Amino acid sequence: MTAGRAPRNLLFILSDEHQRGVTGCYGNPLVKTPNIDRLAASGARFTNAYTPSPICVPARAALATGRWVHQTGCWDNAFPYDGRINSWHRRLRDAGHHVASIGKLHFRSSADDNGFSEELLPMHVVDGIGDLLGMIRKPPAPRGGMPALAAEAGAGSSSYNDYDHAIADAACDWLAARAGKAGDKPWALMVSFVRPHFPLVPPQAFFDLYDPATMPLPRLATAPDHPAMRALRDCMNYADYFADDAVIRRAIAAYYGLVSYLDHNVGRVLDALRAAGLAGDTRIIYTSDHGDNLGTRGLWGKSVMYEESAAVPFIAAGPDIAPGRVVPAPVSLIDVYRSALECVGTAAPVPDRDLPSRSIWPLIEGADAPRVILSEYHAAASVAGTFMVRRGRWKYVYHAGYRPELFDLRADPGETTDLATDPAYVGALDTCERALRDICDPDQVDARAFADQAARIAQHGGVEAIMKRGDFGHTPPPGEAARFA
């Protein structure tokens, strides 16, 4: 533990596909997120936090294990975490702490030992297999979810809304049951919501917070002319269904409504923590597994390394964290691993000392921690492995077999100008590529991902059999069957 910090309980709240820029405390003047904003005001807000992969399953496996994606081998949504690599939850449970999970995990199955003392309302990948279509990458298998994503956007009922309500109910009940009970060791509770992940169907009251006619259109209309982006557009065919401004504004209003609905449920959990008398001895982390492009550059969903997709909100609060902190130090979701262990007072064992995970707690106190952050993508609609390096002011994106991208986030936070072809920035390109290769050999990792995917495609009957299985769009909540199309 950081000097002067006593062990505490940990309440870890995770959302799904929450774009950092659609949060009040990150500067959005339109979205209504009073509970997340209050949490940030009471503690520390990280301004340079990233997902280890802009897609659910790989990101969540990396978060659980404190390892980069190429270290877990969980390449895409058909390679779920199965408990074989140690997780922060198993480390805590095996050290005698009670560790509970409520909500979405997106692991293989609860039949695996995922490291929790209990899993409540768990969502795992479909049939323990997941999204097989995403493994077909040369050329990418066509996806069928875009028509529904656009057509459904608007107020209505959704099993995802019901699921998040049930998750919040269960979390409130869990916290109430711990009121007045002093255990020998601190506990850890992971509350994992599915919103604002599509379908873009918020409850009526939350959609009504936003008038579609007044919603701003995305600031960039088209994606860069890059082979990786062309492959993504051809596979996902966004432009066919988001061609009309009215459709785009309605979809954005629906997403904002889902973020406000998420915020409402986060508030319920935070209120329950206070009502149970546990707030004085509990640290809280709020973050999301990745972001959402939300129409920027003509892209929807995630899957790319631009800030809308790869950056995440990251907030920490608690009784020994000074309010109003803004932390510019770069962090990754893999840092939850070591942060969770330190929070509850468990030292990392010897086998964990080489993990890339770092604790966030010294950073809140102002520790200087120059660091390179990595994100990888080897999943649906990608014709090559994509590797993002964030090093100081620079964001460098390596596309295996294709030209790189380079952005100066200090001068150009909106990533409007790719500097990779400008001779003036050869030095920055070389420095960033060396930083990437200090972590991994991207071409070797790319080849390994394709080889693993080819083997799993064969295991499931080959490309034709997988195409025949179809696309289910999004993972259904517990008790609901996947709907293939």
Secondary structure, DSSP 8 states (H G I E B T S, - for coil): --TT----EEEEEEEES--TTSSGGGT-SS---HHHHHHHHHSEEESSEE-SSSSHHHHHHHHHHTS-HHHHT--STTS---S-S--HHHHHHHTT--EEEEEE--SS-TTS--S-SEEEEEE--GGGT--SGGG-BTTB-----HHHHHHT-SS---HHHHHHHHHHHHHHHHHHHTTT---SS--EEEEEEEEESSS----HHHHTTS-GGGS---S--S--S-HHHHHHHHHH-GGGTS-SHHHHHHHHHHHHHHHHHHHHHHHHHHHHHHHTT-GGGEEEEEEES----TTGGG--SS-S-SHHHHB--EEEE-TTS-TTEEE-S-EETTHHHHHHHHHHT----GGGTT-S---SHHHHTT-----EEEEEE-STT-SS-EEEEEETTEEEEEETTS--EEEETTT-TT-----TT-GGGHHHHHHHHHHHHHH--HHHHHHHHHHHHHHHHHHTT-HHHHHHH---SS---TT------
